Amino acid sequence: MKAVRFLSFLILLTATIISCSNSSANTDNTNHTILPKPGKTIIVDVHTVEEWNNDGHADCTVNYPLDELSTKIETLKAYEKVIVVCCSGNRANAAKEMLEQSGIKDVENKGAWQDIACK
């Protein structure tokens, strides 16, 4: 009986440790998105949180609404390339200009979020 309890305890402990280690992944508070590792490409969807939640988004994007983008610039400087998308490409163009003016060199406007092919 002690062996069964001990084995149950080990299984529970292992599950807890795995759960805790997964929750410490590179996350961002915006829509609980897992960010790609710095140094790679990041795809930023700049439409509003409501549009992100209700109208759809590509699974490989993070949601940084255009009106909050300036607070994320330092985070984005860690990436080699920043791709921006939105509903039609208009806000993505404004985001591209903002990021380039802040010193981020490789920024691309891919237009509508539906045009993104997640890998």
VEXMARBA-899185 format. One record per atom (N, C-alpha, C, O): residue number from 1; x, y, z; chain. Coordinates in pm, whole numbers, plus 50000, padded with zeros to 5 digits. Layout:
residues N
nr / x / y / z / kette
NUM / X / Y / Z / A
...
end
This chain:
residues 119
nr / x / y / z / kette
1 / 50082 / 49880 / 50000 / A
1 / 50000 / 50000 / 50000 / A
1 / 50086 / 50127 / 50000 / A
1 / 50054 / 50225 / 49933 / A
2 / 50197 / 50122 / 50077 / A
2 / 50287 / 50236 / 50080 / A
2 / 50348 / 50261 / 49942 / A
2 / 50366 / 50376 / 49902 / A
3 / 50377 / 50156 / 49871 / A
3 / 50436 / 50170 / 49737 / A
3 / 50338 / 50237 / 49642 / A
3 / 50379 / 50318 / 49559 / A
4 / 50209 / 50205 / 49652 / A
4 / 50107 / 50267 / 49566 / A
4 / 50096 / 50415 / 49598 / A
4 / 50089 / 50498 / 49507 / A
5 / 50094 / 50450 / 49726 / A
5 / 50087 / 50591 / 49766 / A
5 / 50210 / 50666 / 49718 / A
5 / 50200 / 50777 / 49666 / A
6 / 50327 / 50606 / 49736 / A
6 / 50450 / 50670 / 49695 / A
6 / 50451 / 50692 / 49543 / A
6 / 50490 / 50799 / 49496 / A
7 / 50410 / 50591 / 49467 / A
7 / 50404 / 50603 / 49322 / A
7 / 50304 / 50711 / 49280 / A
7 / 50332 / 50788 / 49189 / A
8 / 50189 / 50716 / 49346 / A
8 / 50089 / 50820 / 49317 / A
8 / 50146 / 50957 / 49345 / A
8 / 50125 / 51051 / 49268 / A
9 / 50219 / 50971 / 49454 / A
9 / 50281 / 51098 / 49490 / A
9 / 50383 / 51140 / 49384 / A
9 / 50386 / 51256 / 49344 / A
10 / 50465 / 51046 / 49338 / A
10 / 50564 / 51077 / 49235 / A
10 / 50500 / 51121 / 49105 / A
10 / 50547 / 51215 / 49040 / A
11 / 50394 / 51055 / 49067 / A
11 / 50323 / 51092 / 48944 / A
11 / 50265 / 51232 / 48957 / A
11 / 50278 / 51313 / 48865 / A
12 / 50202 / 51262 / 49069 / A
12 / 50145 / 51395 / 49092 / A
12 / 50255 / 51500 / 49095 / A
12 / 50239 / 51607 / 49035 / A
13 / 50366 / 51473 / 49161 / A
13 / 50478 / 51567 / 49167 / A
13 / 50535 / 51593 / 49028 / A
13 / 50563 / 51708 / 48993 / A
14 / 50552 / 51488 / 48949 / A
14 / 50603 / 51502 / 48814 / A
14 / 50509 / 51586 / 48728 / A
14 / 50553 / 51674 / 48654 / A
15 / 50380 / 51560 / 48736 / A
15 / 50282 / 51637 / 48660 / A
15 / 50285 / 51784 / 48700 / A
15 / 50274 / 51872 / 48615 / A
16 / 50299 / 51812 / 48828 / A
16 / 50305 / 51951 / 48877 / A
16 / 50429 / 52021 / 48825 / A
16 / 50422 / 52136 / 48782 / A
17 / 50542 / 51953 / 48830 / A
17 / 50667 / 52013 / 48781 / A
17 / 50658 / 52041 / 48632 / A
17 / 50699 / 52148 / 48587 / A
18 / 50606 / 51948 / 48554 / A
18 / 50591 / 51969 / 48410 / A
18 / 50497 / 52085 / 48383 / A
18 / 50526 / 52167 / 48296 / A
19 / 50389 / 52093 / 48454 / A
19 / 50292 / 52202 / 48436 / A
19 / 50356 / 52336 / 48466 / A
19 / 50336 / 52432 / 48391 / A
20 / 50431 / 52344 / 48574 / A
20 / 50496 / 52470 / 48611 / A
20 / 50603 / 52510 / 48511 / A
20 / 50617 / 52628 / 48480 / A
21 / 50679 / 52413 / 48461 / A
21 / 50784 / 52447 / 48366 / A
21 / 50725 / 52494 / 48234 / A
21 / 50782 / 52581 / 48169 / A
22 / 50612 / 52439 / 48192 / A
22 / 50548 / 52484 / 48068 / A
22 / 50490 / 52623 / 48083 / A
22 / 50486 / 52697 / 47985 / A
23 / 50445 / 52660 / 48199 / A
23 / 50385 / 52791 / 48217 / A
23 / 50488 / 52902 / 48220 / A
23 / 50451 / 53019 / 48213 / A
24 / 50616 / 52868 / 48231 / A
24 / 50718 / 52971 / 48233 / A
24 / 50773 / 52997 / 48093 / A
24 / 50878 / 53060 / 48080 / A
25 / 50706 / 52949 / 47989 / A
25 / 50750 / 52972 / 47851 / A
25 / 50749 / 53121 / 47821 / A
25 / 50696 / 53200 / 47900 / A
26 / 50806 / 53159 / 47710 / A
26 / 50814 / 53298 / 47669 / A
26 / 50674 / 53348 / 47633 / A
26 / 50632 / 53338 / 47518 / A
27 / 50603 / 53401 / 47732 / A
27 / 50466 / 53443 / 47708 / A
27 / 50452 / 53593 / 47719 / A
27 / 50537 / 53662 / 47775 / A
28 / 50345 / 53640 / 47664 / A
28 / 50310 / 53780 / 47668 / A
28 / 50169 / 53789 / 47722 / A
28 / 50086 / 53703 / 47694 / A
29 / 50141 / 53892 / 47800 / A
29 / 50009 / 53904 / 47861 / A
29 / 49898 / 53932 / 47761 / A
29 / 49782 / 53907 / 47791 / A
30 / 49931 / 53982 / 47643 / A
30 / 49830 / 54012 / 47542 / A
30 / 49776 / 53881 / 47486 / A
30 / 49846 / 53811 / 47413 / A
31 / 49654 / 53849 / 47518 / A
31 / 49586 / 53730 / 47466 / A
31 / 49662 / 53600 / 47494 / A
31 / 49646 / 53503 / 47420 / A
32 / 49743 / 53597 / 47599 / A
32 / 49814 / 53476 / 47641 / A
32 / 49887 / 53410 / 47525 / A
32 / 49876 / 53289 / 47505 / A
33 / 49959 / 53489 / 47451 / A
33 / 50027 / 53441 / 47332 / A
33 / 50168 / 53396 / 47365 / A
33 / 50238 / 53463 / 47441 / A
34 / 50211 / 53284 / 47311 / A
34 / 50348 / 53240 / 47324 / A
34 / 50429 / 53307 / 47212 / A
34 / 50400 / 53287 / 47094 / A
35 / 50529 / 53384 / 47251 / A
35 / 50610 / 53456 / 47155 / A
35 / 50718 / 53366 / 47099 / A
35 / 50768 / 53278 / 47168 / A
36 / 50756 / 53389 / 46972 / A
36 / 50870 / 53316 / 46920 / A
36 / 50996 / 53363 / 46992 / A
36 / 50997 / 53471 / 47052 / A
37 / 51101 / 53284 / 46987 / A
37 / 51225 / 53322 / 47053 / A
37 / 51283 / 53447 / 46988 / A
37 / 51280 / 53461 / 46866 / A
38 / 51335 / 53539 / 47070 / A
38 / 51401 / 53657 / 47012 / A
38 / 51509 / 53615 / 46914 / A
38 / 51573 / 53511 / 46930 / A
39 / 51530 / 53698 / 46813 / A
39 / 51626 / 53668 / 46710 / A
39 / 51562 / 53613 / 46585 / A
39 / 51624 / 53611 / 46479 / A
40 / 51440 / 53569 / 46595 / A
40 / 51367 / 53513 / 46482 / A
40 / 51269 / 53617 / 46428 / A
40 / 51280 / 53736 / 46458 / A
41 / 51175 / 53571 / 46348 / A
41 / 51069 / 53656 / 46295 / A
41 / 50949 / 53650 / 46387 / A
41 / 50914 / 53542 / 46437 / A
42 / 50885 / 53763 / 46410 / A
42 / 50761 / 53768 / 46485 / A
42 / 50655 / 53830 / 46395 / A
42 / 50682 / 53924 / 46321 / A
43 / 50534 / 53777 / 46403 / A
43 / 50422 / 53829 / 46324 / A
43 / 50325 / 53896 / 46420 / A
43 / 50270 / 53831 / 46509 / A
44 / 50306 / 54026 / 46401 / A
44 / 50225 / 54107 / 46491 / A
44 / 50096 / 54148 / 46421 / A
44 / 50098 / 54211 / 46315 / A
45 / 49985 / 54113 / 46482 / A
45 / 49853 / 54154 / 46434 / A
45 / 49815 / 54279 / 46512 / A
45 / 49805 / 54275 / 46635 / A
46 / 49794 / 54390 / 46442 / A
46 / 49771 / 54518 / 46510 / A
46 / 49624 / 54558 / 46518 / A
46 / 49593 / 54672 / 46552 / A
47 / 49532 / 54465 / 46487 / A
47 / 49393 / 54506 / 46503 / A
47 / 49351 / 54496 / 46649 / A
47 / 49421 / 54437 / 46731 / A
48 / 49236 / 54554 / 46682 / A
48 / 49194 / 54565 / 46821 / A
48 / 49173 / 54429 / 46885 / A
48 / 49159 / 54328 / 46816 / A
49 / 49171 / 54427 / 47016 / A
49 / 49147 / 54303 / 47089 / A
49 / 49011 / 54245 / 47051 / A
49 / 48997 / 54124 / 47036 / A
50 / 48912 / 54331 / 47037 / A
50 / 48778 / 54284 / 46999 / A
50 / 48779 / 54219 / 46862 / A
50 / 48719 / 54114 / 46843 / A
51 / 48847 / 54280 / 46766 / A
51 / 48857 / 54222 / 46633 / A
51 / 48935 / 54090 / 46639 / A
51 / 48897 / 53992 / 46575 / A
52 / 49043 / 54089 / 46715 / A
52 / 49125 / 53968 / 46733 / A
52 / 49040 / 53853 / 46785 / A
52 / 49046 / 53742 / 46733 / A
53 / 48960 / 53882 / 46888 / A
53 / 48878 / 53778 / 46951 / A
53 / 48755 / 53740 / 46868 / A
53 / 48719 / 53622 / 46863 / A
54 / 48691 / 53836 / 46804 / A
54 / 48563 / 53812 / 46739 / A
54 / 48571 / 53788 / 46588 / A
54 / 48490 / 53713 / 46534 / A
55 / 48666 / 53850 / 46521 / A
55 / 48673 / 53841 / 46375 / A
55 / 48778 / 53742 / 46326 / A
55 / 48782 / 53710 / 46207 / A
56 / 48861 / 53693 / 46417 / A
56 / 48961 / 53594 / 46380 / A
56 / 49102 / 53648 / 46376 / A
56 / 49125 / 53769 / 46375 / A
57 / 49196 / 53554 / 46373 / A
57 / 49338 / 53587 / 46365 / A
57 / 49414 / 53460 / 46329 / A
57 / 49365 / 53349 / 46348 / A
58 / 49533 / 53478 / 46278 / A
58 / 49621 / 53363 / 46249 / A
58 / 49683 / 53317 / 46381 / A
58 / 49723 / 53399 / 46463 / A
59 / 49691 / 53187 / 46399 / A
59 / 49741 / 53130 / 46525 / A
59 / 49887 / 53165 / 46552 / A
59 / 49930 / 53162 / 46668 / A
60 / 49962 / 53198 / 46452 / A
60 / 50105 / 53225 / 46470 / A
60 / 50134 / 53373 / 46494 / A
60 / 50250 / 53414 / 46493 / A
61 / 50030 / 53453 / 46517 / A
61 / 50050 / 53596 / 46540 / A
61 / 50031 / 53632 / 46687 / A
61 / 49966 / 53559 / 46762 / A
62 / 50090 / 53745 / 46725 / A
62 / 50063 / 53804 / 46855 / A
62 / 49978 / 53928 / 46831 / A
62 / 49989 / 53991 / 46726 / A
63 / 49894 / 53963 / 46925 / A
63 / 49805 / 54078 / 46909 / A
63 / 49859 / 54195 / 46990 / A
63 / 49848 / 54198 / 47113 / A
64 / 49916 / 54292 / 46920 / A
64 / 49957 / 54419 / 46978 / A
64 / 49876 / 54526 / 46906 / A
64 / 49917 / 54573 / 46800 / A
65 / 49760 / 54565 / 46961 / A
65 / 49678 / 54666 / 46894 / A
65 / 49760 / 54791 / 46860 / A
65 / 49849 / 54831 / 46935 / A
66 / 49728 / 54851 / 46748 / A
66 / 49805 / 54966 / 46700 / A
66 / 49816 / 55074 / 46806 / A
66 / 49922 / 55135 / 46821 / A
67 / 49708 / 55099 / 46880 / A
67 / 49713 / 55207 / 46980 / A
67 / 49798 / 55171 / 47102 / A
67 / 49821 / 55257 / 47187 / A
68 / 49845 / 55046 / 47112 / A
68 / 49933 / 55004 / 47221 / A
68 / 50072 / 54965 / 47171 / A
68 / 50158 / 54928 / 47251 / A
69 / 50093 / 54971 / 47041 / A
69 / 50216 / 54921 / 46981 / A
69 / 50340 / 54991 / 47035 / A
69 / 50445 / 54927 / 47049 / A
70 / 50331 / 55118 / 47064 / A
70 / 50448 / 55192 / 47112 / A
70 / 50503 / 55134 / 47242 / A
70 / 50622 / 55149 / 47271 / A
71 / 50419 / 55069 / 47321 / A
71 / 50464 / 55009 / 47447 / A
71 / 50536 / 54876 / 47424 / A
71 / 50596 / 54822 / 47517 / A
72 / 50530 / 54822 / 47303 / A
72 / 50591 / 54692 / 47271 / A
72 / 50717 / 54704 / 47187 / A
72 / 50777 / 54602 / 47151 / A
73 / 50758 / 54825 / 47156 / A
73 / 50871 / 54845 / 47064 / A
73 / 50999 / 54781 / 47117 / A
73 / 51071 / 54717 / 47041 / A
74 / 51029 / 54798 / 47244 / A
74 / 51152 / 54740 / 47299 / A
74 / 51150 / 54587 / 47287 / A
74 / 51252 / 54526 / 47257 / A
75 / 51035 / 54526 / 47310 / A
75 / 51022 / 54381 / 47294 / A
75 / 51048 / 54341 / 47150 / A
75 / 51117 / 54243 / 47124 / A
76 / 50994 / 54418 / 47056 / A
76 / 51008 / 54385 / 46915 / A
76 / 51149 / 54405 / 46861 / A
76 / 51186 / 54344 / 46761 / A
77 / 51227 / 54490 / 46927 / A
77 / 51366 / 54512 / 46883 / A
77 / 51452 / 54388 / 46899 / A
77 / 51560 / 54380 / 46842 / A
78 / 51406 / 54291 / 46976 / A
78 / 51481 / 54167 / 46996 / A
78 / 51470 / 54071 / 46878 / A
78 / 51540 / 53970 / 46873 / A
79 / 51383 / 54101 / 46783 / A
79 / 51360 / 54012 / 46668 / A
79 / 51433 / 54063 / 46546 / A
79 / 51450 / 54183 / 46527 / A
80 / 51477 / 53968 / 46461 / A
80 / 51544 / 54003 / 46337 / A
80 / 51448 / 54067 / 46237 / A
80 / 51485 / 54159 / 46164 / A
81 / 51325 / 54016 / 46236 / A
81 / 51226 / 54065 / 46140 / A
81 / 51091 / 54073 / 46210 / A
81 / 51054 / 53986 / 46288 / A
82 / 51017 / 54181 / 46179 / A
82 / 50883 / 54199 / 46231 / A
82 / 50788 / 54208 / 46111 / A
82 / 50804 / 54294 / 46024 / A
83 / 50690 / 54119 / 46109 / A
83 / 50586 / 54123 / 46006 / A
83 / 50461 / 54174 / 46074 / A
83 / 50425 / 54127 / 46182 / A
84 / 50393 / 54271 / 46011 / A
84 / 50271 / 54326 / 46068 / A
84 / 50153 / 54297 / 45977 / A
84 / 50164 / 54302 / 45855 / A
85 / 50038 / 54267 / 46039 / A
85 / 49914 / 54240 / 45968 / A
85 / 49799 / 54305 / 46045 / A
85 / 49814 / 54343 / 46161 / A
86 / 49685 / 54316 / 45980 / A
86 / 49562 / 54364 / 46044 / A
86 / 49445 / 54309 / 45964 / A
86 / 49452 / 54199 / 45911 / A
87 / 49337 / 54385 / 45954 / A
87 / 49221 / 54339 / 45877 / A
87 / 49241 / 54359 / 45726 / A
87 / 49205 / 54273 / 45646 / A
88 / 49297 / 54474 / 45689 / A
88 / 49311 / 54503 / 45547 / A
88 / 49452 / 54543 / 45506 / A
88 / 49486 / 54537 / 45388 / A
89 / 49533 / 54584 / 45602 / A
89 / 49668 / 54630 / 45571 / A
89 / 49691 / 54776 / 45601 / A
89 / 49806 / 54821 / 45606 / A
90 / 49583 / 54853 / 45622 / A
90 / 49599 / 54996 / 45649 / A
90 / 49666 / 55023 / 45783 / A
90 / 49764 / 55098 / 45789 / A
91 / 49617 / 54963 / 45889 / A
91 / 49679 / 54981 / 46020 / A
91 / 49817 / 54916 / 46025 / A
91 / 49907 / 54965 / 46093 / A
92 / 49834 / 54808 / 45952 / A
92 / 49965 / 54744 / 45945 / A
92 / 50067 / 54838 / 45882 / A
92 / 50184 / 54837 / 45921 / A
93 / 50025 / 54917 / 45785 / A
93 / 50115 / 55014 / 45724 / A
93 / 50155 / 55121 / 45825 / A
93 / 50271 / 55161 / 45831 / A
94 / 50059 / 55169 / 45904 / A
94 / 50090 / 55267 / 46009 / A
94 / 50185 / 55206 / 46112 / A
94 / 50277 / 55273 / 46159 / A
95 / 50163 / 55080 / 46146 / A
95 / 50251 / 55010 / 46240 / A
95 / 50391 / 54997 / 46182 / A
95 / 50490 / 55018 / 46253 / A
96 / 50401 / 54963 / 46056 / A
96 / 50531 / 54950 / 45989 / A
96 / 50609 / 55080 / 45997 / A
96 / 50727 / 55079 / 46030 / A
97 / 50543 / 55190 / 45968 / A
97 / 50609 / 55321 / 45974 / A
97 / 50655 / 55352 / 46117 / A
97 / 50766 / 55402 / 46137 / A
98 / 50570 / 55324 / 46215 / A
98 / 50605 / 55350 / 46354 / A
98 / 50727 / 55268 / 46396 / A
98 / 50819 / 55321 / 46460 / A
99 / 50729 / 55142 / 46360 / A
99 / 50840 / 55054 / 46397 / A
99 / 50970 / 55096 / 46327 / A
99 / 51077 / 55094 / 46388 / A
100 / 50961 / 55132 / 46201 / A
100 / 51080 / 55178 / 46129 / A
100 / 51134 / 55307 / 46189 / A
100 / 51255 / 55324 / 46201 / A
101 / 51044 / 55398 / 46227 / A
101 / 51088 / 55524 / 46289 / A
101 / 51154 / 55500 / 46424 / A
101 / 51235 / 55581 / 46469 / A
102 / 51120 / 55390 / 46489 / A
102 / 51179 / 55358 / 46619 / A
102 / 51312 / 55284 / 46605 / A
102 / 51375 / 55250 / 46705 / A
103 / 51354 / 55258 / 46482 / A
103 / 51484 / 55197 / 46459 / A
103 / 51482 / 55050 / 46421 / A
103 / 51588 / 54991 / 46401 / A
104 / 51365 / 54991 / 46410 / A
104 / 51357 / 54852 / 46366 / A
104 / 51370 / 54850 / 46214 / A
104 / 51290 / 54912 / 46145 / A
105 / 51470 / 54781 / 46164 / A
105 / 51504 / 54791 / 46022 / A
105 / 51424 / 54698 / 45931 / A
105 / 51384 / 54738 / 45822 / A
106 / 51402 / 54576 / 45973 / A
106 / 51337 / 54477 / 45885 / A
106 / 51192 / 54459 / 45928 / A
106 / 51160 / 54371 / 46008 / A
107 / 51105 / 54543 / 45872 / A
107 / 50961 / 54539 / 45901 / A
107 / 50889 / 54520 / 45769 / A
107 / 50919 / 54588 / 45670 / A
108 / 50792 / 54428 / 45766 / A
108 / 50716 / 54402 / 45644 / A
108 / 50567 / 54404 / 45673 / A
108 / 50521 / 54343 / 45770 / A
109 / 50492 / 54474 / 45590 / A
109 / 50346 / 54476 / 45598 / A
109 / 50294 / 54366 / 45506 / A
109 / 50310 / 54373 / 45384 / A
110 / 50233 / 54262 / 45566 / A
110 / 50177 / 54152 / 45487 / A
110 / 50028 / 54171 / 45459 / A
110 / 49965 / 54083 / 45401 / A
111 / 49971 / 54285 / 45499 / A
111 / 49831 / 54311 / 45469 / A
111 / 49736 / 54246 / 45567 / A
111 / 49752 / 54259 / 45688 / A
112 / 49637 / 54177 / 45513 / A
112 / 49534 / 54113 / 45596 / A
112 / 49588 / 53990 / 45666 / A
112 / 49673 / 53920 / 45611 / A
113 / 49540 / 53964 / 45786 / A
113 / 49588 / 53850 / 45865 / A
113 / 49560 / 53718 / 45795 / A
113 / 49629 / 53619 / 45819 / A
114 / 49461 / 53715 / 45708 / A
114 / 49429 / 53591 / 45636 / A
114 / 49539 / 53553 / 45536 / A
114 / 49545 / 53439 / 45491 / A
115 / 49626 / 53650 / 45503 / A
115 / 49734 / 53625 / 45407 / A
115 / 49855 / 53556 / 45472 / A
115 / 49949 / 53519 / 45403 / A
116 / 49852 / 53538 / 45603 / A
116 / 49965 / 53477 / 45674 / A
116 / 49953 / 53325 / 45669 / A
116 / 49847 / 53269 / 45697 / A
117 / 50061 / 53261 / 45632 / A
117 / 50068 / 53115 / 45633 / A
117 / 50152 / 53073 / 45753 / A
117 / 50275 / 53086 / 45752 / A
118 / 50086 / 53024 / 45855 / A
118 / 50158 / 52977 / 45975 / A
118 / 50230 / 52848 / 45942 / A
118 / 50175 / 52761 / 45874 / A
119 / 50353 / 52836 / 45990 / A
119 / 50432 / 52715 / 45961 / A
119 / 50432 / 52624 / 46079 / A
119 / 50493 / 52517 / 46074 / A
end
